[in-house]
Amino acid sequence: MFAAENGLKGDPRLKAISDAITVVPHFPKPGIMFQDITTLVSNHKVFKHTVEIFVDRYRDMDISVVAGVEARGFMFAPSIALGIGAKFIPLRKPGKLPGEVISEAYELEYGKDRLEMHVGAVKPGERALVIDDLVATGGTLSAAIRLLERNGAEVVECACVIGLPELKERRLLNGKPLYVLVEPREL
Amino acid sequence: MNALSQPSPLKIKEAKIASSRRSSVFTKSCFFTPNTAAAPSRSDLLIYSRFTAGASATAPERRRMSGAAMATSNVDGTDDRISRIASTIRVIPDFPKPGILFQDITTLLLDPKAFKDTIDLFVERYKDKNINVIAGIEARGFIFGPPIALAIGAKFVPMRKPKKLPGEVISEEYSLEYGTDVMEMHVGAVQPGENAVIVDDLVATGGTLNAAIRLLGRLGVTVVECACVIELKELKGREKLGDNPLFVLVSET
């Protein structure tokens, strides 16, 4: 669900967050309007507001695990974890995590990719969030949810800064709630 | 710009611990003092050194510190925090290749207090020092950099692998053990005259940090210091950085 329809209607922070995102047309391929969050993380005040909104939402939900998707999810998830006193777990591309991992495949527009997570990073029954910068089809987040569940965690919600408007029709992703701050910025 | 000043000497304290399998020597070197008018100089280390007697027989294994190792002097609880941080780092032998002892910080991130202490130690060092930019190196620098940037009021600037950043970038090629790699940053992310600290989880040969220093320098930014959780002393990254200061929390020999 979008933040504006879920308690933050008219919150000026949401407009500031949207304004801080840069749209780059035809990147990485023609037809794609890339939502660049680097201008958000380089704006200290807006970056702080972004993290605060998530921390305020999740602080009292008894969450002990915040999982971030490589690599842009790493820019947001650790600060949220620190803000709510939870552990941070990186979900990574194949071959990056040392030691024992489990792996989950997911679909790209053309082809497949895989996401990995350390075995034993969570204890069964721990309550978890998944964080990424943007959700489009939900393929990556779905793989993340499956990894956490295979390790015995309960995924409470997935949260992203940006979400495509099609998702307004779907409050749930694989049966899990989805929380999004803003829609994609237009040129 | 406020310089990170020349530290004044303090007494060095040592705790020597011998155990059946490995011996460790812990030293604490000087702290820096409040700012003076001194010119920027090579900043001193706040390090917690350990000698490792080789890979353990059972791997992966969490490090254990004996009780006596914790009983060093306690300036603002710093040594307690560093010993906890060091104890959470997991060493994985033969990753990513045979012969390499990989320093895995994911176990540090699973300990909320150790992770918070890590960030606090960097924040205590860099807040109120007129640092405008925290540059984090993809990907593990993205884990430590943003919390530091948020706490000290700086912007976070990602230094990325090729073709990840959209828009106008500059690139710098650097050497790997076999071959080369390329690092990129956004042209518009920084302004000439800004002061930056570069953050990564670990410094080995120093090649990656040097590439980041060159990129920021090309855009007129002053790199005040490089900051890493772990230093692999044997690989002499500190020498490779030359006059560029390096600050680490844990030094592995």
Interface residues (C-beta under 8 A of the other chain):
Chain A: T22 V24 F27 P28 F34 D36 T38 V41 S42 N43 H44 F47 K48 V51 G68 E70 A71 R72 F74 M75 F76 P78 S79 A81 L82 G85 A86 K87 F88 I89 P90 R92 G95 K96 L97 P98 G99 H118 A121
Chain B: P60 R90 I92 F95 P96 F102 D104 T106 L109 L110 D111 P112 F115 K116 I119 E138 A139 R140 F142 I143 F144 P146 P147 A149 L150 G153 A154 K155 F156 V157 P158 R160 K163 K164 L165 P166 G167 H186 A189
